[in-house]
Amino acid sequence: MNLRPSKRPRWSVEPLVTAFCLFTGQALAQTSAADSGAVAPLDDATETAASARDAFKRGTELARAAEWTDALAAFERSAELRSHAVTTYNIAFCERALGRYTRARKLFAKALLDNRARGGIELPDNLATAADDYLAELDRKLARLTITLWPPDAAVAIDDAPLELVASQGGRPLLIAGTRATGAPEAVGASSFELLLNPGAHKMVVFRAGYQSGTIERTVAPGDRGELELRATLPASARPETREQGSVSGRLPIYAAFGVGGAGVAVGVVAGIIAIGKARQLDQLCPGGRCEAGTPHSTLQTAHTAADVATIGFVVGAAGAATGFGLWWLLRPTSKPESQQSQLGVEVGVGSLLVTKRF
């Protein structure tokens, strides 16, 4: 991604020194006259304003030389000493030149808001118009993703910094990344929201106490639009479906039931074979079902006993099989709701690559 600033007409920077000195000078003169009725002496406030003007002029000189990082530091120093909408505009201009579009968007909007709050006297009309144009340009450059968050009260950080709320007026809230200092993930307060991102690679972290954190790495191109799911997952020990069917101890009841059933069937088969053999022997000894005197009583008794054992064996086998299948059904892993399924894979989109990991 090319982070070099685009060339802008010199009017976008040069008038700033004049505008700042003019409007700041008027504001200070009016305040002094209102307070004392005379020109104020060189007190601390005036020294602070002079230092702010010096830092502003230095920032403008550096900006003309395209020394954006040093220019930004000078303008930020000026803003610390004396807040002014033009200074904020220039800070936004430097952030844009450095490719930090979300910060630039926030600061251009702040310059316009500060100007309106102060009666519209700080930003010249051409700079106010330019700020509006830059905001429209930045909204085209920024990636905008529709985020689905699970669980809804999870905390989110992108590139090791929490998100910042831009707007929340009905529908999904709009949040922006890259405008806050490094810090721990913070709750968003919504299960779905819109997210503005700088073009480039990002690391997204989802955290919630009692869950396994989720990490996603995503690269977005300028103007990307799409949807993304961010989720933390329940640890294995906390999932309702983890009844350890996959372990030996979890499968013992199933094994026992099928074992009893198998033994019953085996006994039934053996006893059945014996009963059939004895029945054939009796058929030979007792033609037509009539046994002559002297027919061995033990043969008849054995046939009846074997038949009874076979019947009992098959009943036990059927009961064991039914019990085994019933236990398997009760102890099987239940499928997780989609909202709790883990995300693991690769998603390829226009100008983007999504890799999902868990740790």
C-alpha positions as CSV (number, residue, x, y, z in Angstrom):
1,M,0.0,0.0,0.0
2,N,1.4,3.4,-1.0
3,L,1.4,5.6,2.0
4,R,3.0,8.6,0.3
5,P,0.6,11.6,0.4
6,S,-1.1,12.6,-2.8
7,K,0.0,16.0,-4.1
8,R,-2.4,18.8,-3.1
9,P,-2.5,22.4,-4.4
10,R,-0.4,24.6,-2.2
11,W,-3.5,26.6,-1.2
12,S,-4.5,23.8,1.1
13,V,-1.6,24.5,3.4
14,E,-0.3,28.0,2.8
15,P,-3.4,30.0,3.9
16,L,-3.3,28.2,7.2
17,V,-0.6,30.4,8.8
18,T,-2.5,33.6,7.9
19,A,-5.8,32.2,9.0
20,F,-4.5,31.0,12.3
21,C,-2.7,34.2,13.1
22,L,-5.6,36.3,12.0
23,F,-8.4,34.5,13.9
24,T,-6.3,33.6,16.9
25,G,-5.1,37.2,17.2
26,Q,-8.6,38.5,17.1
27,A,-9.8,36.1,19.7
28,L,-7.0,36.9,22.1
29,A,-7.5,40.6,21.6
30,Q,-11.2,40.4,22.2
31,T,-10.7,38.4,25.4
32,S,-8.1,40.7,26.8
33,A,-10.2,43.8,26.1
34,A,-13.2,42.2,27.7
35,D,-11.3,41.3,30.8
36,S,-9.2,44.4,31.5
37,G,-10.4,47.1,29.2
38,A,-6.9,47.6,27.9
39,V,-4.2,45.8,26.0
40,A,-3.1,42.8,28.1
41,P,0.5,42.7,29.3
42,L,2.8,39.8,28.3
43,D,1.3,37.4,30.8
44,D,1.4,33.6,30.7
45,A,-1.6,33.3,28.5
46,T,0.0,35.5,25.9
47,E,3.3,33.6,26.1
48,T,1.3,30.4,25.6
49,A,-0.4,31.8,22.6
50,A,2.9,33.0,21.1
51,S,4.4,29.6,21.6
52,A,1.3,28.0,20.0
53,R,1.8,30.3,16.9
54,D,5.5,29.5,16.7
55,A,4.8,25.7,16.8
56,F,2.0,26.3,14.2
57,K,4.4,28.2,11.9
58,R,7.0,25.5,12.3
59,G,4.5,22.8,11.4
60,T,3.5,24.7,8.3
61,E,7.1,25.0,7.1
62,L,7.6,21.3,7.7
63,A,4.3,20.5,5.9
64,R,5.4,22.5,2.8
65,A,8.6,20.3,2.8
66,A,6.4,17.2,3.1
67,E,8.0,16.3,6.4
68,W,4.7,15.0,7.6
69,T,5.7,13.3,10.8
70,D,7.6,16.3,12.1
71,A,4.9,18.6,10.9
72,L,2.3,16.6,12.8
73,A,4.3,16.8,16.0
74,A,4.6,20.6,15.7
75,F,0.9,21.0,15.0
76,E,0.0,18.7,18.0
77,R,2.3,20.8,20.2
78,S,0.5,24.0,19.0
79,A,-2.9,22.4,19.7
80,E,-1.8,21.4,23.3
81,L,-1.0,25.1,23.9
82,R,-3.9,26.6,22.2
83,S,-6.8,24.7,20.7
84,H,-8.0,26.0,17.3
85,A,-10.0,24.5,14.4
86,V,-7.4,25.4,11.9
87,T,-4.7,23.5,13.9
88,T,-7.0,20.5,14.1
89,Y,-7.5,20.7,10.4
90,N,-3.8,20.7,9.8
91,I,-3.3,17.7,12.1
92,A,-5.9,15.9,10.1
93,F,-4.1,16.8,6.9
94,C,-0.9,15.3,8.2
95,E,-2.6,12.1,9.3
96,R,-4.1,11.8,5.9
97,A,-0.7,12.3,4.2
98,L,0.7,9.6,6.5
99,G,-2.0,7.1,5.4
100,R,-3.8,7.1,8.8
101,Y,-7.2,7.7,7.3
102,T,-9.3,6.8,10.3
103,R,-7.5,9.4,12.4
104,A,-7.7,11.9,9.6
105,R,-11.4,11.3,9.3
106,K,-12.0,11.9,13.0
107,L,-9.9,15.1,13.1
108,F,-11.4,16.7,10.0
109,A,-14.9,16.1,11.5
110,K,-13.6,17.6,14.8
111,A,-12.3,20.7,13.1
112,L,-15.7,21.3,11.5
113,L,-17.5,20.6,14.8
114,D,-15.2,22.9,16.8
115,N,-15.6,25.7,14.2
116,R,-19.4,25.5,14.4
117,A,-19.2,25.4,18.2
118,R,-17.2,28.6,18.2
119,G,-19.5,30.5,15.9
120,G,-17.9,29.6,12.6
121,I,-15.1,32.1,12.9
122,E,-12.1,29.8,13.0
123,L,-12.2,27.9,9.7
124,P,-12.2,30.0,6.5
125,D,-14.8,28.9,4.1
126,N,-12.3,27.3,1.7
127,L,-10.9,25.2,4.5
128,A,-14.4,24.2,5.8
129,T,-15.2,23.1,2.2
130,A,-11.9,21.3,1.9
131,A,-12.6,19.4,5.2
132,D,-16.0,18.3,3.8
133,D,-14.3,17.1,0.6
134,Y,-11.6,15.2,2.5
135,L,-14.3,13.5,4.7
136,A,-16.0,12.2,1.5
137,E,-12.7,11.1,0.0
138,L,-11.7,9.2,3.2
139,D,-15.1,7.4,3.4
140,R,-14.3,6.1,-0.1
141,K,-10.8,5.0,0.9
142,L,-11.7,3.3,4.2
143,A,-12.7,-0.3,4.3
144,R,-16.2,-0.8,5.9
145,L,-17.2,-4.1,7.3
146,T,-20.4,-5.3,8.9
147,I,-19.3,-7.2,12.0
148,T,-21.3,-10.0,13.8
149,L,-20.0,-10.5,17.3
150,W,-20.3,-13.6,19.5
151,P,-20.9,-13.5,22.4
152,P,-22.7,-10.1,22.1
153,D,-21.0,-8.7,25.3
154,A,-17.5,-9.7,24.2
155,A,-14.7,-7.1,24.2
156,V,-12.9,-6.3,20.9
157,A,-9.5,-4.8,20.1
158,I,-8.0,-4.2,16.7
159,D,-4.2,-3.8,16.3
160,D,-3.9,-3.9,20.1
161,A,-6.3,-0.9,20.6
162,P,-10.0,-0.7,21.5
163,L,-12.5,0.7,19.0
164,E,-14.1,4.2,19.1
165,L,-17.8,4.9,18.7
166,V,-18.6,7.3,15.8
167,A,-22.4,7.2,15.7
168,S,-25.3,5.2,17.1
169,Q,-28.5,6.5,15.8
170,G,-30.8,3.6,15.1
171,G,-29.7,0.4,13.4
172,R,-26.1,-0.7,13.8
173,P,-23.7,1.5,15.6
174,L,-20.7,2.8,13.6
175,L,-17.3,2.2,15.2
176,I,-13.8,3.1,13.9
177,A,-10.4,1.5,14.4
178,G,-7.0,3.1,14.7
179,T,-8.0,6.3,16.5
180,R,-7.4,5.3,20.1
181,A,-4.2,4.5,22.1
182,T,-3.0,1.0,22.7
183,G,-5.1,-0.7,25.3
184,A,-7.0,-3.8,26.3
185,P,-10.1,-4.9,24.4
186,E,-13.3,-3.1,25.3
187,A,-17.0,-4.2,25.0
188,V,-18.8,-2.8,22.0
189,G,-22.3,-3.2,23.4
190,A,-23.8,-4.6,20.3
191,S,-24.0,-8.0,18.6
192,S,-23.7,-6.4,15.2
193,F,-22.0,-3.1,14.1
194,E,-20.3,-1.3,11.2
195,L,-16.6,-0.9,11.4
196,L,-14.3,1.5,9.6
197,L,-10.7,0.3,8.9
198,N,-7.6,1.7,7.4
199,P,-6.5,-0.2,4.3
200,G,-3.8,-2.8,5.2
201,A,-3.3,-5.8,7.5
202,H,-5.1,-5.9,10.8
203,K,-5.2,-8.2,13.9
204,M,-8.6,-8.5,15.5
205,V,-9.0,-10.0,19.0
206,V,-12.2,-11.0,20.7
207,F,-12.2,-11.5,24.5
208,R,-14.7,-12.6,27.1
209,A,-14.1,-14.0,30.6
210,G,-14.7,-17.7,30.6
211,Y,-14.2,-18.1,26.9
212,Q,-11.3,-18.8,24.6
213,S,-10.2,-15.6,22.9
214,G,-10.5,-15.5,19.1
215,T,-7.9,-13.9,16.9
216,I,-8.5,-13.0,13.2
217,E,-5.9,-11.5,10.8
218,R,-7.4,-9.7,7.9
219,T,-6.0,-7.6,5.1
220,V,-8.4,-5.1,3.5
221,A,-8.0,-3.0,0.4
222,P,-9.1,0.7,0.0
223,G,-12.9,0.8,-0.3
224,D,-13.4,-2.8,0.7
225,R,-17.0,-3.7,1.8
226,G,-18.0,-7.0,3.3
227,E,-19.1,-9.0,6.4
228,L,-17.0,-10.6,9.1
229,E,-17.8,-12.7,12.1
230,L,-15.8,-12.2,15.3
231,R,-16.2,-14.8,18.0
232,A,-14.8,-16.1,21.3
233,T,-15.6,-19.8,22.0
234,L,-16.4,-21.8,25.1
235,P,-13.6,-23.9,26.4
236,A,-14.1,-27.7,26.0
237,S,-14.7,-28.2,29.7
238,A,-17.6,-25.7,29.7
239,R,-19.4,-27.0,26.6
240,P,-22.7,-28.8,27.4
241,E,-22.0,-31.4,24.7
242,T,-18.6,-32.5,26.1
243,R,-19.7,-35.7,27.8
244,E,-16.5,-37.4,26.7
245,Q,-18.0,-40.0,24.5
246,G,-14.6,-40.1,22.8
247,S,-12.9,-41.3,26.0
248,V,-12.8,-44.8,27.3
249,S,-14.6,-43.9,30.6
250,G,-17.3,-42.2,28.7
251,R,-17.9,-45.2,26.5
252,L,-17.9,-47.9,29.2
253,P,-21.7,-48.0,29.7
254,I,-22.1,-48.4,25.9
255,Y,-19.5,-51.1,25.8
256,A,-21.1,-52.9,28.7
257,A,-24.6,-52.8,27.2
258,F,-23.4,-54.1,23.8
259,G,-21.3,-56.7,25.5
260,V,-24.2,-58.1,27.4
261,G,-26.3,-58.1,24.3
262,G,-23.6,-59.8,22.3
263,A,-23.2,-62.5,25.0
264,G,-26.9,-63.1,25.1
265,V,-27.1,-63.5,21.3
266,A,-24.1,-65.9,21.4
267,V,-25.7,-68.0,24.2
268,G,-29.0,-68.0,22.3
269,V,-27.3,-69.2,19.1
270,V,-25.4,-72.0,20.8
271,A,-28.5,-73.1,22.8
272,G,-30.6,-72.9,19.6
273,I,-28.2,-75.2,17.8
274,I,-28.3,-77.7,20.6
275,A,-32.1,-77.5,20.7
276,I,-32.3,-78.1,17.0
277,G,-29.9,-81.0,17.2
278,K,-31.9,-82.6,20.0
279,A,-35.1,-82.0,18.2
280,R,-33.8,-83.9,15.1
281,Q,-32.7,-86.7,17.4
282,L,-36.2,-86.9,18.9
283,D,-37.7,-86.9,15.4
284,Q,-35.8,-90.1,14.7
285,L,-36.6,-91.6,18.1
286,C,-40.3,-90.6,18.1
287,P,-41.7,-90.9,14.5
288,G,-44.9,-88.8,14.2
289,G,-44.3,-87.3,17.6
290,R,-45.0,-90.6,19.4
291,C,-42.2,-91.8,21.7
292,E,-42.0,-95.5,22.4
293,A,-41.3,-96.8,25.8
294,G,-37.7,-96.7,26.6
295,T,-37.0,-93.5,24.8
296,P,-34.3,-91.6,26.7
297,H,-36.0,-89.0,28.8
298,S,-32.8,-87.0,29.0
299,T,-32.8,-86.3,25.3
300,L,-36.3,-84.7,25.6
301,Q,-35.4,-82.7,28.7
302,T,-32.2,-81.4,27.0
303,A,-34.1,-80.3,24.0
304,H,-36.6,-78.3,26.1
305,T,-33.8,-76.8,28.2
306,A,-31.8,-75.7,25.2
307,A,-34.8,-74.2,23.6
308,D,-35.6,-72.2,26.7
309,V,-31.9,-71.0,27.0
310,A,-31.9,-70.0,23.4
311,T,-35.1,-67.9,23.9
312,I,-33.6,-66.3,27.0
313,G,-30.3,-65.6,25.2
314,F,-32.0,-63.9,22.2
315,V,-34.1,-61.8,24.6
316,V,-31.0,-60.7,26.5
317,G,-29.2,-60.0,23.3
318,A,-32.0,-57.8,22.0
319,A,-32.2,-55.9,25.3
320,G,-28.5,-55.4,25.4
321,A,-28.4,-54.0,21.9
322,A,-31.4,-51.7,22.6
323,T,-29.7,-50.5,25.8
324,G,-26.4,-49.9,23.9
325,F,-28.0,-47.9,21.2
326,G,-30.0,-45.9,23.7
327,L,-26.9,-45.0,25.7
328,W,-25.1,-44.1,22.5
329,W,-27.9,-41.7,21.6
330,L,-28.0,-40.1,25.0
331,L,-24.3,-39.7,25.3
332,R,-23.6,-38.6,21.7
333,P,-22.0,-35.1,21.2
334,T,-24.8,-32.6,20.5
335,S,-24.2,-30.2,17.7
336,K,-23.5,-26.7,18.7
337,P,-25.8,-23.8,17.6
338,E,-24.3,-21.9,14.8
339,S,-23.8,-18.9,17.1
340,Q,-21.4,-21.1,19.2
341,Q,-19.6,-22.9,16.4
342,S,-15.9,-22.2,16.2
343,Q,-14.6,-20.5,13.1
344,L,-11.5,-22.0,11.5
345,G,-10.6,-21.5,7.9
346,V,-9.6,-19.2,5.1
347,E,-11.8,-16.7,3.3
348,V,-10.6,-15.0,0.1
349,G,-12.3,-11.9,-1.1
350,V,-11.5,-9.1,-3.5
351,G,-8.3,-7.6,-2.2
352,S,-8.5,-9.4,1.1
353,L,-7.5,-12.6,2.9
354,L,-9.1,-13.8,6.1
355,V,-7.4,-16.4,8.3
356,T,-9.2,-17.4,11.5
357,K,-7.4,-18.9,14.5
358,R,-8.1,-19.8,18.1
359,F,-5.8,-20.1,21.0
